Amino acid sequence: MKIFSTAPEGNELAQYVGVDYIKLSISTIESVTDWMKKNDNIAQPLLANIDILLMISHKYTTDANLLLEKRKIQEWKQVFNDWFTRCESKIPAKYRDGIKENGDALFEELEQYGQ
């Protein structure tokens, strides 16, 4: 085993932990978007999953840029926007604009990553 820095991921066993979590986040988001395409439920987990992915991506920027695809990010964004259009009238008015604004802000930040 090799240690190459004092960072938490600074050894051979830990150096790919960020990659693993980014891949898990991507897989989870793919499942969530598949589910969201087919339902009109006003509760959705997509934005929380995007938020978690962003936290990991901030820490492991290089890995995020290598693993995220701009095309997929646009697909996820479209799924969110389609869901919002379908469910907008069901969302309580006091939350409606904030949910859309949060979604737009999260996707804008996520679009900074990928290839």
N, C-alpha and C positions, 0 to 999 in steps of 0.2 A: 504494500500500500504506500502511496505517495501523498505527502502533504505539500502543498505549494503556496498556501497563504494562511493567514489567521482568520479569514472570513468563514462564516458558518458553512459555506459551500466550498471551502478551500482544500478539499481532499478528494481523492479518486472516487470514494463511495458517495460523496455528497454533491459532486459537481453538476450532476444532471437532475437534481431534485426540481429545479425551476422548470426544466423541460417537461418533466413528468406532470407537474401541476398545470402547466399551460395546455398540454395535451388533454388532461382530464377536463379542464374548463371548456376546451373546444368541443370535446365529445358531449359534455353535458349540454352545452348551448345548442349543438346540433339536435339532440333529443328534444329539447324544449321547443325549438323552432318547428320541428316536425309536429309536435303536439299542438302548438299555437295555430298552425295552418288550418287545423280541422275543428277548432272550437270557438265558442263565443263566450267563454268564461271571462268575467271581468278581472279576476285575479290572474296574474301571470308571474312566473319566476324569471323571465328573461333578463330584465334590467338588473336584478340582484346578481345574476350570474355574470353579466357583463361587468358589473362593478367589481366583483371578485377577480375576474380576469385582468382588469385594469390594475388592481393592486399588485398582482403577481407580475404583470408586464412592466410596471415601474421599476421593480426590483431586478428583473431579468430581461432588460430591454433587448439585448442582442438575441436571446432565445425567442422572444416575442416577435421580433422582426423577421426571424427565419421561419417561424411556424405559422404565423397568421397570414392569411391571404386576403388581400383587399377585396377580391371578388366575393369571398365568403362573408366578409364584414358587410358588404353591400346587400347580400342576400338576407342576412340577419336583420339588417335595418329595414328592408322592405317587408319582411314578415312582421316586425313590430308595427310599422306604419299601417299595414293592412289590418292587423289585429285592432289597432287603435281606431281605425275608421269603422270597423264592424261593431266595436264595443263602446265607442265614445258616448253614445246616448245613455248607456247603462251605468257608466261610471258616475258616482256622485259628483255634482257640479263643483263642490269645493275642492276636489282632488284632480279633476279632469285636466286642467291646464298645467298643473304642476307635474303630473305624470308624463304628459307629452313633452314638456320642457326638459325634464330629467332625462327622458329617452333621447331627445335630440342632443343634449350635452354629452351624455355617455357615448353615443355613437360618434360624435365629433371627436372626442378624445381617442376613442378606439381607432378611428381612421388614421391616426398618426402612426400606427404600427402596420407592419406587414409589407408584403411584396406583391 
